[in-house]
Amino acid sequence: MTKKSIYLFEPTYKNSKKILTDLQQLFEDIGYKIADSSDTADIIASIGADGAFLQAIHKSDFRDDCLYIGIGVEDRNHMYVDFNYHNLAEIREVFETMNFETRQYPIIEVKVNDNQPNYCLNEFTIRSNLVRTIMMDIYIDDFLFEHFNGDGLVISTPTGSTGYNKSLGGAVIDPLVKAMQVTELGSVNNNNHRTLGTSFLLSKERPITLVIDNSIEYYPIMSMDNEALSVQNTEKISVKLSDHSINTIKLTNNTFWHKTQRNFL
């Protein structure tokens, strides 16, 4: 039987060397090989908070043939992190007994103009770089749904629905629902402009296209999770749920709704 391998994204905390050494020793003790690269590892482990988990996924190109896990360092709740460095016994027990299931988290694919696609696990955001609203046509499939005028849009995955989307009044969505949520940022609604004025969900079969009004050079600010997306002369943005997903660990006492309760209630 081939020995399983794990890649550890190095922490950025003051005791990072000790943390990394302790985790390497733990996984080696239970029969795992420490991988030198994330390209071929069976497990990719982020060390830190949810931001570290998102970075690990982005830097490893959203692999769908491995398992992602998060190992927290601070004593606080997270949405993506399932383990804590200060409880090494739990990590040992779970991976020695393999007492867990895997779950799939949907990801969003974004294409700007005709460039190569980019991916995000939480959300894609677009805002004007000018001190004014941004206007764009919103197409669902090939149907012109609305002429948007406002500060911008947030398009989130189910797991990302607890982040920026929730702060804007969007709904929290179960990750078992394969959909993306579109939420407005400061939309303008008057006799000249009208938007839906509420969040809405789109299934995997319904991509959305944003066509930027070219009468003004907006230089929109776009982001994918916690990373900026730098593209000049943005004209059209195509967004859809990807055919791919990422695999994460599922513990009986740490489901998406367990985490939502601990973080917000």
The 8 nearest C-alpha neighbors of each residue, nearest first, counted from 0:
[[1, 2, 3, 30, 31, 4, 32, 41],
 [2, 0, 3, 4, 31, 32, 30, 41],
 [1, 3, 31, 0, 4, 32, 30, 41],
 [2, 4, 31, 32, 41, 1, 5, 30],
 [5, 3, 32, 40, 41, 31, 33, 34],
 [6, 4, 42, 33, 40, 34, 43, 41],
 [5, 7, 43, 34, 37, 40, 33, 44],
 [8, 6, 44, 9, 45, 43, 5, 46],
 [9, 7, 45, 46, 44, 10, 6, 55],
 [8, 10, 7, 46, 19, 11, 15, 45],
 [11, 9, 46, 15, 12, 47, 8, 19],
 [10, 12, 15, 9, 13, 47, 14, 46],
 [13, 11, 15, 14, 10, 47, 72, 16],
 [12, 14, 15, 11, 16, 10, 17, 18],
 [15, 13, 12, 17, 16, 18, 11, 10],
 [14, 16, 12, 18, 10, 17, 13, 11],
 [15, 17, 19, 18, 14, 20, 13, 10],
 [16, 18, 20, 19, 15, 14, 21, 22],
 [19, 17, 15, 21, 16, 20, 14, 22],
 [18, 20, 22, 16, 17, 21, 15, 23],
 [19, 21, 17, 23, 22, 18, 24, 16],
 [22, 20, 24, 18, 19, 23, 17, 25],
 [23, 21, 25, 19, 24, 20, 18, 26],
 [22, 24, 20, 26, 25, 21, 19, 27],
 [23, 25, 27, 21, 22, 26, 28, 20],
 [26, 24, 22, 28, 23, 27, 21, 29],
 [27, 25, 31, 29, 28, 23, 24, 22],
 [26, 28, 31, 30, 24, 29, 25, 23],
 [29, 27, 25, 26, 30, 24, 31, 23],
 [30, 28, 26, 27, 31, 95, 25, 91],
 [29, 31, 27, 28, 26, 32, 2, 3],
 [32, 30, 27, 3, 26, 4, 29, 2],
 [31, 33, 4, 34, 3, 27, 5, 2],
 [34, 32, 5, 4, 6, 31, 35, 23],
 [35, 33, 6, 36, 5, 4, 40, 32],
 [34, 36, 33, 6, 37, 40, 7, 5],
 [37, 35, 38, 34, 6, 39, 40, 7],
 [36, 38, 40, 6, 39, 59, 43, 35],
 [39, 37, 36, 40, 59, 62, 60, 35],
 [38, 40, 37, 41, 36, 34, 4, 65],
 [41, 39, 4, 37, 5, 42, 6, 34],
 [40, 42, 65, 4, 5, 3, 66, 39],
 [43, 41, 5, 66, 40, 65, 67, 6],
 [42, 44, 6, 67, 5, 7, 66, 68],
 [45, 43, 68, 7, 69, 67, 6, 8],
 [44, 46, 69, 8, 52, 51, 55, 70],
 [47, 45, 70, 10, 71, 8, 69, 9],
 [46, 48, 71, 51, 72, 70, 10, 45],
 [47, 49, 50, 51, 71, 52, 80, 77],
 [50, 48, 52, 51, 79, 77, 53, 80],
 [51, 49, 53, 52, 48, 54, 225, 47],
 [50, 52, 54, 47, 49, 48, 53, 45],
 [53, 51, 49, 45, 55, 50, 54, 69],
 [52, 54, 50, 56, 55, 51, 57, 49],
 [55, 53, 51, 57, 56, 52, 58, 50],
 [56, 54, 52, 58, 53, 57, 45, 59],
 [55, 57, 61, 53, 59, 54, 58, 60],
 [56, 58, 54, 60, 59, 55, 61, 53],
 [59, 57, 55, 60, 56, 54, 61, 53],
 [58, 60, 56, 57, 61, 37, 55, 62],
 [61, 59, 57, 58, 62, 56, 118, 55],
 [62, 60, 56, 59, 57, 63, 245, 118],
 [61, 63, 60, 64, 65, 59, 245, 56],
 [62, 64, 245, 65, 244, 61, 246, 243],
 [65, 63, 62, 66, 41, 246, 245, 39],
 [66, 64, 41, 42, 63, 62, 67, 246],
 [65, 67, 42, 246, 247, 43, 41, 68],
 [68, 66, 247, 43, 42, 44, 246, 65],
 [69, 67, 44, 247, 248, 43, 45, 66],
 [68, 70, 80, 45, 44, 81, 52, 46],
 [71, 69, 82, 46, 83, 80, 45, 47],
 [72, 70, 83, 47, 48, 46, 82, 73],
 [71, 73, 84, 47, 83, 70, 74, 46],
 [72, 74, 75, 71, 47, 83, 48, 84],
 [75, 73, 72, 76, 71, 83, 85, 84],
 [74, 76, 73, 77, 71, 72, 48, 262],
 [77, 75, 262, 261, 78, 74, 258, 80],
 [76, 78, 80, 79, 49, 75, 48, 258],
 [77, 79, 258, 80, 49, 76, 259, 255],
 [80, 78, 49, 77, 81, 69, 52, 68],
 [79, 81, 69, 77, 70, 78, 82, 71],
 [82, 80, 69, 70, 79, 68, 253, 83],
 [83, 81, 70, 71, 80, 69, 90, 84],
 [82, 84, 71, 70, 85, 86, 72, 81],
 [83, 85, 72, 86, 87, 71, 70, 82],
 [84, 86, 83, 87, 72, 71, 74, 73],
 [87, 85, 88, 84, 83, 89, 90, 82],
 [86, 88, 90, 89, 84, 85, 91, 83],
 [89, 87, 91, 86, 90, 92, 93, 85],
 [88, 90, 92, 91, 87, 86, 93, 82],
 [91, 89, 87, 93, 88, 92, 94, 82],
 [90, 92, 88, 89, 94, 93, 95, 87],
 [93, 91, 89, 95, 90, 94, 96, 88],
 [92, 94, 90, 98, 97, 96, 91, 95],
 [95, 93, 97, 96, 91, 92, 90, 98],
 [94, 96, 92, 97, 93, 91, 29, 98],
 [95, 97, 98, 94, 93, 92, 91, 99],
 [98, 96, 94, 93, 95, 99, 92, 100],
 [99, 97, 96, 93, 94, 100, 250, 95],
 [100, 98, 250, 97, 249, 248, 101, 93],
 [101, 99, 249, 248, 102, 250, 98, 97],
 [100, 102, 248, 249, 247, 246, 99, 103],
 [103, 101, 247, 246, 249, 248, 104, 100],
 [102, 104, 246, 245, 244, 247, 105, 101],
 [103, 105, 245, 244, 174, 246, 106, 102],
 [106, 104, 244, 103, 156, 177, 245, 107],
 [105, 107, 120, 244, 119, 241, 240, 156],
 [106, 108, 240, 241, 119, 118, 239, 120],
 [107, 109, 118, 241, 239, 117, 238, 240],
 [108, 110, 238, 117, 116, 237, 118, 107],
 [111, 109, 116, 237, 236, 114, 115, 112],
 [112, 110, 236, 114, 235, 113, 237, 109],
 [111, 113, 235, 114, 236, 234, 110, 233],
 [114, 112, 111, 110, 115, 235, 116, 236],
 [115, 113, 112, 111, 110, 116, 117, 230],
 [114, 116, 110, 117, 113, 111, 109, 112],
 [117, 115, 110, 109, 108, 114, 118, 111],
 [116, 118, 109, 108, 110, 115, 119, 223],
 [119, 117, 108, 107, 109, 106, 116, 120],
 [118, 120, 107, 223, 106, 224, 121, 122],
 [119, 121, 106, 122, 107, 156, 224, 159],
 [122, 159, 120, 224, 156, 155, 119, 158],
 [123, 121, 155, 224, 154, 159, 119, 223],
 [122, 124, 223, 154, 222, 153, 155, 224],
 [125, 123, 153, 222, 221, 152, 154, 122],
 [124, 126, 221, 151, 152, 220, 219, 153],
 [127, 125, 151, 220, 219, 150, 128, 221],
 [126, 128, 219, 129, 133, 217, 220, 132],
 [127, 129, 219, 218, 220, 217, 126, 130],
 [130, 128, 127, 131, 217, 218, 132, 219],
 [131, 129, 128, 132, 127, 150, 133, 217],
 [130, 132, 129, 133, 127, 150, 128, 149],
 [131, 133, 149, 150, 148, 127, 134, 130],
 [132, 134, 127, 149, 148, 150, 151, 131],
 [135, 133, 148, 147, 212, 211, 132, 149],
 [136, 134, 211, 212, 147, 210, 146, 209],
 [135, 137, 146, 210, 209, 147, 145, 138],
 [136, 138, 209, 145, 144, 208, 143, 146],
 [137, 139, 143, 208, 142, 144, 207, 141],
 [140, 138, 207, 142, 141, 206, 144, 205],
 [139, 141, 206, 142, 205, 138, 207, 208],
 [142, 140, 139, 138, 143, 208, 207, 206],
 [141, 143, 138, 139, 140, 144, 137, 145],
 [144, 142, 138, 145, 137, 141, 139, 136],
 [143, 145, 138, 137, 142, 139, 146, 136],
 [146, 144, 137, 147, 143, 136, 194, 138],
 [145, 147, 136, 135, 137, 148, 194, 134],
 [148, 146, 135, 134, 136, 145, 194, 149],
 [147, 149, 134, 133, 187, 186, 132, 146],
 [150, 148, 186, 132, 185, 187, 151, 133],
 [149, 151, 132, 185, 184, 126, 133, 186],
 [152, 150, 126, 184, 125, 149, 183, 133],
 [153, 151, 183, 184, 125, 124, 182, 154],
 [152, 154, 124, 182, 123, 181, 155, 183],
 [155, 153, 181, 123, 180, 122, 124, 182],
 [156, 154, 122, 180, 159, 179, 121, 160],
 [155, 157, 179, 159, 158, 121, 160, 122],
 [158, 156, 172, 174, 160, 159, 173, 179],
 [159, 157, 160, 156, 174, 121, 161, 172],
 [158, 121, 160, 156, 155, 157, 161, 162],
 [159, 161, 157, 171, 164, 158, 162, 155],
 [162, 160, 165, 159, 171, 164, 158, 163],
 [163, 161, 164, 165, 159, 160, 166, 121],
 [164, 162, 166, 165, 167, 161, 160, 159],
 [163, 165, 169, 160, 167, 162, 166, 161],
 [166, 164, 169, 168, 161, 167, 162, 163],
 [165, 167, 163, 164, 168, 162, 169, 161],
 [168, 166, 165, 164, 169, 163, 182, 184],
 [169, 167, 165, 166, 170, 164, 198, 182],
 [168, 170, 165, 164, 167, 198, 182, 171],
 [171, 169, 172, 165, 168, 160, 164, 198],
 [170, 172, 160, 161, 165, 169, 173, 157],
 [173, 171, 157, 160, 170, 174, 176, 158],
 [172, 174, 175, 176, 157, 171, 158, 255],
 [175, 173, 157, 176, 158, 172, 104, 177],
 [174, 176, 173, 177, 157, 104, 172, 103],
 [177, 175, 174, 173, 178, 172, 157, 202],
 [178, 176, 175, 202, 203, 105, 174, 179],
 [177, 179, 202, 201, 176, 203, 200, 180],
 [178, 180, 156, 201, 155, 200, 154, 157],
 [179, 181, 200, 155, 154, 199, 201, 182],
 [180, 182, 154, 198, 199, 153, 200, 155],
 [183, 181, 198, 153, 152, 154, 169, 180],
 [184, 182, 152, 186, 185, 151, 153, 181],
 [183, 185, 151, 150, 152, 186, 149, 182],
 [186, 184, 150, 149, 183, 187, 151, 132],
 [185, 187, 149, 184, 148, 183, 150, 188],
 [186, 188, 149, 148, 192, 189, 185, 193],
 [189, 187, 193, 192, 186, 194, 190, 191],
 [188, 190, 192, 191, 193, 187, 194, 186],
 [191, 189, 192, 188, 193, 187, 194, 148],
 [190, 192, 189, 193, 188, 187, 148, 146],
 [193, 191, 188, 189, 190, 187, 148, 194],
 [192, 194, 188, 189, 191, 187, 195, 190],
 [195, 193, 196, 147, 188, 145, 192, 186],
 [194, 196, 197, 193, 145, 198, 199, 183],
 [197, 195, 194, 198, 183, 186, 188, 193],
 [198, 196, 195, 199, 182, 183, 169, 194],
 [199, 197, 182, 181, 169, 180, 183, 200],
 [198, 200, 181, 180, 197, 201, 182, 179],
 [201, 199, 180, 179, 178, 181, 202, 198],
 [200, 202, 179, 178, 205, 180, 203, 199],
 [203, 201, 178, 204, 205, 177, 179, 200],
 [202, 204, 240, 205, 178, 177, 201, 239],
 [203, 205, 202, 206, 201, 240, 239, 140],
 [204, 206, 202, 203, 140, 201, 139, 207],
 [207, 205, 239, 140, 238, 139, 204, 208],
 [206, 208, 139, 238, 138, 237, 140, 239],
 [209, 207, 237, 138, 236, 137, 238, 210],
 [208, 210, 137, 236, 235, 136, 135, 211],
 [209, 211, 235, 136, 135, 234, 208, 212],
 [212, 210, 135, 234, 213, 235, 209, 134],
 [211, 213, 135, 134, 214, 210, 215, 136],
 [214, 212, 215, 211, 216, 234, 217, 210],
 [213, 215, 212, 216, 211, 217, 134, 135],
 [216, 214, 213, 217, 212, 133, 134, 218],
 [217, 215, 218, 213, 214, 232, 212, 219],
 [216, 218, 219, 127, 215, 128, 129, 133],
 [219, 217, 128, 216, 127, 220, 231, 232],
 [220, 218, 127, 128, 217, 126, 221, 125],
 [221, 219, 126, 125, 128, 127, 218, 222],
 [222, 220, 125, 228, 124, 227, 219, 126],
 [221, 223, 227, 228, 124, 226, 123, 224],
 [222, 224, 123, 226, 119, 225, 122, 227],
 [223, 225, 122, 121, 226, 119, 222, 123],
 [224, 226, 223, 222, 227, 50, 53, 54],
 [227, 225, 223, 222, 224, 228, 54, 221],
 [228, 226, 222, 221, 229, 223, 225, 220],
 [227, 229, 222, 221, 230, 226, 223, 220],
 [228, 230, 227, 231, 221, 220, 222, 219],
 [231, 229, 228, 233, 232, 111, 221, 218],
 [230, 232, 233, 229, 218, 219, 234, 111],
 [233, 231, 234, 230, 218, 216, 112, 217],
 [232, 234, 231, 235, 230, 112, 111, 218],
 [235, 233, 211, 210, 112, 232, 236, 213],
 [234, 236, 210, 112, 209, 111, 233, 211],
 [237, 235, 111, 209, 208, 110, 112, 238],
 [236, 238, 208, 110, 109, 207, 209, 111],
 [237, 239, 109, 207, 108, 206, 208, 236],
 [240, 238, 206, 108, 107, 241, 207, 203],
 [241, 239, 107, 203, 108, 106, 242, 179],
 [240, 242, 243, 108, 107, 106, 239, 244],
 [241, 243, 240, 244, 106, 203, 105, 108],
 [244, 242, 241, 63, 106, 245, 105, 240],
 [243, 245, 105, 104, 106, 63, 103, 246],
 [244, 246, 63, 104, 103, 61, 247, 62],
 [247, 245, 103, 66, 102, 67, 101, 63],
 [248, 246, 67, 66, 102, 101, 68, 103],
 [247, 249, 101, 102, 100, 68, 250, 99],
 [248, 250, 100, 101, 99, 102, 254, 247],
 [251, 249, 253, 99, 252, 254, 248, 100],
 [250, 252, 253, 254, 249, 99, 100, 98],
 [253, 251, 250, 254, 257, 249, 258, 255],
 [254, 252, 250, 257, 251, 258, 255, 81],
 [253, 255, 257, 256, 252, 258, 250, 249],
 [254, 256, 258, 257, 259, 253, 78, 173],
 [255, 257, 259, 258, 254, 260, 253, 173],
 [258, 256, 254, 260, 253, 259, 255, 261],
 [257, 259, 261, 255, 256, 260, 78, 262],
 [260, 258, 256, 262, 257, 261, 263, 255],
 [259, 261, 264, 257, 258, 263, 262, 256],
 [262, 260, 258, 259, 263, 264, 257, 76],
 [261, 263, 259, 260, 258, 76, 264, 77],
 [262, 264, 260, 261, 259, 258, 161, 76],
 [263, 260, 261, 262, 259, 258, 257, 256]]
